[in-house]
């Protein structure tokens, strides 16, 4: 099992955080920067026939072993699925994936901040700007080609992707996306189309294959606004410095 602790690989020190049978499992574990607390998700306490009901736990580290874990409060955990947890190195905030009725996709990202008294604030959905961008392109491709398209994920080398790439990939897998090779993606017949775009700005290939600039602009205006992501990331950076 791989943990994150500034961020190096660690090993289990005991079995107190292990699930009791094959249907009871742990998912994505983090040891935060203080080298004291391990956050993870597990369905060990889920009712019978509700093994999908994962909750987030924390286990303190003492006397060279991780102690008995405690489930986080209902400001984070619900009767739905909470997993794929990421915790800031200073524990000032926690981001996790949850599947809830008010969500925008199969699994959305939620965020909770540590309050002055040490409690976690009520977890908030990180809004459609964050949780629906991939779904937008998926729906657009299906509208045009009437079948699922093998997309190529372009990831820019910047600070926000460096901090959250692992969580982005985890969320994509939660949405049942499969990571394939570049060659396998290009085997999709849609990539045999002519590139009809000759302007300087980089855009999705879905737009490049459109016949007219008018159609491109119409579709682009329908994209979710990502300014909320940038603002949230800036706020988190300021809070941590």
N, C-alpha and C positions, 0 to 999 in steps of 0.2 A: 504494500500500500504506500502511496506517495503522499506526503504531507507538504504544506507550504510553510516555511519558516525562514524568511529572508533570502531566498526561497530554495532550500536544499532538501534532499531526500532523507527521510527518517524512517525508523522501524517501530513496530508495536513494542511497547514495554511490558504490557500485560494483556489479559483478555477481558478486562472489565468493560471495554467499549465494543466488544464483539457481539454480533447478533447470535441468537440461540439455534437457528436452523436455516435451511437454504432459502426459505421464503422471507426470512427476516434479515435484512442486509443494511450495510452502511454505504453512503455515497459521498464522494468528494469531501475530503477532510483538510482542514487548515489549522496550522499552529501559528498563532499570531506572534508579532515581533517581540513581545515581552517574554517569550519562551515559556509561558505559564499556562496558557489556555488553548485547548483544541476544540474547534467547532466542526460539527459534522451533522449529516442528516441520516436518519434511520427510521425503519418501520417496525422496530422491535416492540413498540407499545400499541401498534395498530390493532383494531378489533379483528376477529376472525372474518375472513372473506373481504377484508379491506386492506390488503397488503400494500396497495398503492398509496395509502395514507402515511407519507413520510413526514416527520417533524424534525426540527433542528435542535441539536443538543450542544452543550458545552461541558468539557471535562477539564478540570484543573490539574496541573502537573506538580507533584510533590513527592518527596522521598524517592526520587528516581523512577516513579511510575505515574501514569495517568490515573486519576481518581474516578470514582463512580460518576457517570455523567448526569447532568441535570437538564431537563427539557426547558427550552426557553418559554417565556410567557406567551399568553394568547394575543399579545400585541404583534407577534410574529407568526406563531403557529395557529393553524385552524384545523378543521376536520378535513380540509383539502390536502393537496400535495405541496410540501415545502421541502426543497432540496437544492443541490448545486450551489452551495453557500460560498460566498466570498466575504472575508472580514478584513477591514482596513488594518494595517500593521499596528496602529495605536488603539484599535477597537472603537474608533469614533463613529463608524457606521458599518452596516452589514447589508449586502446585496444577495438576493437569493431568487430562485425560480419558484413560482407557485402556479398551480392550475386552479383558478377560481371562476365562478360563474360570471363575475363582472369583468373578466379578462378580455383581451383583444385577440388572443391566439390560443393555441393548445397550452402553452406555458408562457407566462409573462415574468419580467423582472420586477421585483419589489425592493424598496430600500427603507431602512429604519436607522435612525440616528441615536447615539447614546446620549441620554439626558443628563443633566447636572447631578441628579441623585443616583445615577448608575443604571437606571432602568432604560429599556429600549422604547423608543417612541412607536406609535402605531404605524405599522408598515404601510407604505403608500405605493400604488402602482406607478411605474416610471413613465406612464402616459403612452399614447399611441405613437408619438414621435419616435420612441425607442422600440416599442414592441410590435410595430406593424410594417417596418420598412421592407424586410425580406418578404413578407406576405404580399406587399404591394407588387413587387416584381414577379412573384410566383403567379399571382392572379392575372397580371398583365400578359405574361407569357401564355397562360392557358387561354385567355380571351383571344389572342392572336392565332395561336397554333393548335388549339384544341387538344393539347396533350402536355404532360409535364416536361419541361425543358431542363436539360443538364446545365445548370448555371455555373459560371466561373466567378469565384469570389475574389474580388480585388481588395486587398488589405493594405492601406497606406502605412508607411513607417513613421508613425507619430506617437505622441505620449499616451493618448487615450487608448489606442490599440495595443500599445505595449503593456498597459496596466490591465486591460480587460479582454485580451484576445482569448484566453483560456475560457472565460465565462461566455463569450460570444459563441465559441465552438460548442461548448456544453449545451447552450440554449438551442442551437441549431439541431443538435442530436436529439434534444428533447422533443423537437418538432418533427422528428423522424427523418431528418435529412441525413444522407449518407455521404461521407467524404470519398471522392473518387479522384483518380489521377487526371492531370491536365489532358492527356491523350484520350482517356475515356470520355471526358466531357466533350472534346472536339469531335468525337465520333457521332454526336447528335447531328442529324441532317440539317438542322437550322443554321449551323455554322458554315454551310456551303453557299449561303446567300451572298449576294453582292453588297459590299459596304457602300451605302449611298450618302454617307456623311463626310464632308470635307472641311469642316470648320476646326478651329484650334482646340476647343474644349473637349476633354475626355468625357464621354457619356456611355451609358449602357449600350451593349450591342443590340438590345431590343429596339432602341431608338435608331441606331445606325441603319438597321434594315428597313425602316419605314420609308415610304416613297417620297413623302413631302415634309418640309420643315413645319408646315401648319399642323400636321398630325403629331409630330414630335412635341411641339410646344403645348398642344392640347393635353397630351399624356403627362408631360413634365409638370404641368400645373396641378395635376392630381396627386403628386407625390406627397407623402407626409413631411411636414416641416421638421428638420433636425436641429433647429436652433435651441430647442429645449435640452438636447443632449449636451451641447457645448456649454450651456449655462450651468447645468447641473454638475458637469465635470469641473468647471471653474470654481464653483462653490465648494465642492469637495476638496479641491487642491488648496483653496484658501483656508479651509477649516483645519487642514492637516499641517499647515505651515505657520 
